[in-house]
């Protein structure tokens, strides 16, 4: 699966796309196929401020 990963706080320059193994659900868990998601100002502010 392709995923956007961050390893530390910072601006949009720290986001990078990575190929990861598909997750395997455990007992009583499920996986969902997410094709898109939203990011708003509060999310980006939180990443930049490091809180």
C-alpha positions as CSV (number, residue, x, y, z in Angstrom):
1,X,0.0,0.0,0.0
2,X,1.1,3.6,-0.5
3,X,1.0,5.9,2.5
4,X,2.1,9.4,3.4
5,X,4.5,9.2,6.4
6,X,6.0,11.8,8.7
7,X,8.9,11.2,11.0
8,X,9.1,14.5,12.8
9,X,7.4,17.9,13.2
10,X,7.6,20.4,10.4
11,X,5.9,21.8,7.4
12,X,4.7,20.1,4.3
13,X,8.3,19.3,3.2
14,X,8.5,16.5,5.8
15,X,5.7,14.5,4.2
16,X,6.8,11.7,1.9
17,X,5.1,8.8,0.1
18,X,6.2,5.3,1.1
19,X,5.3,1.8,-0.1
20,X,4.4,-0.2,3.0
21,X,3.1,-3.8,3.5
22,X,-0.7,-4.2,3.6
23,X,-1.9,-4.2,7.3
24,X,-3.2,-7.4,8.6
25,X,-6.1,-7.2,11.1
26,X,-5.9,-8.9,14.4
27,X,-8.6,-10.8,16.2
28,X,-11.8,-8.8,16.3
29,X,-10.3,-6.0,14.1
30,X,-11.1,-5.0,10.5
31,X,-9.2,-3.0,7.8
32,X,-10.8,-0.4,5.6
33,X,-9.8,0.8,2.1
34,X,-9.5,4.6,2.4
35,X,-9.1,6.3,-1.0
36,X,-8.9,9.9,0.2
37,X,-8.9,12.0,3.4
38,X,-8.9,15.6,4.4
39,X,-6.3,17.7,6.1
40,X,-7.3,21.1,7.6
41,X,-5.5,24.0,9.0
42,X,-5.5,22.7,12.6
43,X,-3.8,19.5,11.4
44,X,-1.0,21.4,9.6
45,X,-0.6,23.8,12.5
46,X,-0.2,20.9,14.9
47,X,2.5,19.3,12.7
48,X,4.4,22.6,12.4
49,X,4.3,23.5,16.0
50,X,5.4,20.1,17.2
51,X,2.7,19.8,19.9
